[in-house]
């Protein structure tokens, strides 16, 4: 009688069952991501409204890292401070000079004849080598430049910024963009005055860049809520709702070459 053949079965065992252990790695990555997300949300929730507005401006304009490998939010968590460079505020009283200021006034009177009442221009001289032009773009009664409670520019606001951008985009200048609101309290469901003023400053910055102003000429974008009213004796005056462009000539450019 022939000997029956011997059959040897080899079973390959895979740890973790049918799908292996790769799902554990994916699940661990997911949990780490969720922990990071909730940590970020917690850091944002403990910030004051002013700081949140500064963060919004920072991330719109600059890189997410203030220095290599260190998150700006983590630095805020450790120190309670945020390192955001700002141009020093203008002195309240400076002697007026002619030249560029007069040219800007003529441009506003000719190219923005129907909107010139929205634009106020001051020209200052900090030294023999540095001039400053301050342009206030203000709202008027029943003549807004932004949609109410919003950072969306209306056509009138866009037109004013377009004309100004045409005049400054090729000039050797540095530009600061400020947003301001009046003192009316925040309405339920609307942006607060800090967030609104900052968002409007960012909208103005983007409109300038859209019309040809190089981004590296814009050195500051900031919102001040209702802290610096243009009409001091009436903080509710619509002229306090404005965008301020500070244009620096001359000495301000030193050190940036």
QUISUL-V768554 format. One line per field, one symbol per residue. phi: phi as a letter, one per 40 degrees, with the letter a starting at -180 (. if undefined). burial: I if it has 24 or more other ideal C-beta (glycine too) atoms within 12 Angstrom, else O. A space follows every 10 residues. Layout:
phi = ???
burial = ???
This chain:
phi = .cccccbbcb bccbcggccg bccccccccc cccccccccc ccccccccdc cdcccdcccc bbccbcadgb ccccccccbg bbcbcbcccc ccbbccbchc cccccccccc cbdcbcccbb bbbbbcacbb bbbbbcbbcb dgbcbbcdgb ccccdccccc cccccdcbcb ccbbbbbbbb bccccccdgb cccccccccc ccccdccccc chccdcccba babbfbcbcc bccacccccc cabbbbbbbg dcccgbc
burial = OOOOOOOOOO OOOOOOOOOO OOOOOOOOOO OOOOOOOOOO OOIOOOIOOO IIIIIIIIOI IIOOOIOOOO OIIOOIOOOO OIOIOOIOOI OOOOOOOOOI IOOIIOIIOO OIOOIIOIII IIIIIIOOOI IIIIIIIIII OOOIIIOOIO IOIIOIIIII IIIIIOIIIO IOIIIIIIII IIIOOOOOOO IIIIIIIIII IIIIIIIIIO IOIOOOIIII IIIIIIOIII OOOOOOOIII IIIIIIIIII OIOOOOO
